[in-house]
């Protein structure tokens, strides 16, 4: 089973495939944040640091 969402028509199946394909864009975005930008290493202890991170 690939999904637990209801699929009654071909259009439903295509919609779920589009959603799944978008997942990989999201995964790549977060991987870039974690490895390239080292977002997990940023300490947002002050308002200035938070503002700089949001600006990025």
C-alpha positions as CSV (number, residue, x, y, z in Angstrom):
1,X,0.0,0.0,0.0
2,X,1.4,3.4,-1.0
3,X,-1.1,5.6,0.7
4,X,-4.0,5.5,3.1
5,X,-5.8,8.3,1.4
6,X,-8.9,7.4,-0.5
7,X,-8.5,7.0,-4.3
8,X,-11.7,6.6,-6.2
9,X,-10.8,8.0,-9.6
10,X,-7.8,8.3,-11.9
11,X,-7.7,12.1,-11.1
12,X,-7.4,11.2,-7.4
13,X,-4.5,8.9,-8.1
14,X,-2.7,11.6,-10.2
15,X,-3.3,14.1,-7.4
16,X,-1.6,11.9,-4.8
17,X,1.3,11.3,-7.2
18,X,1.8,15.1,-7.6
19,X,1.7,15.5,-3.8
20,X,4.3,12.7,-3.4
21,X,6.6,14.2,-6.1
22,X,6.5,17.6,-4.2
23,X,7.7,15.8,-1.1
24,X,11.1,15.4,-2.7
25,X,11.4,19.1,-3.2
26,X,10.6,19.6,0.4
27,X,13.1,17.0,1.5
28,X,15.8,18.6,-0.6
29,X,15.0,22.0,0.9
30,X,15.4,20.8,4.5
31,X,18.5,18.8,3.6
32,X,20.0,22.0,2.3
33,X,19.0,23.9,5.4
34,X,20.5,21.2,7.7
35,X,23.8,20.5,5.8
36,X,24.5,23.5,3.6
37,X,23.2,26.2,6.0
38,X,23.9,24.3,9.2
39,X,20.5,25.5,10.5
40,X,20.6,23.1,13.4
41,X,23.8,24.7,14.7
42,X,22.3,28.2,14.8
43,X,21.5,29.3,18.4
44,X,18.5,31.6,18.3
45,X,19.0,32.9,21.9
46,X,18.6,36.5,21.0
47,X,16.1,38.5,18.9
48,X,19.0,39.7,16.7
49,X,20.0,36.2,15.9
50,X,16.4,35.2,15.2
51,X,16.0,38.2,12.9
52,X,19.1,37.4,10.9
53,X,18.0,33.8,10.5
54,X,14.6,34.8,9.3
55,X,16.2,37.3,6.8
56,X,18.2,34.4,5.4
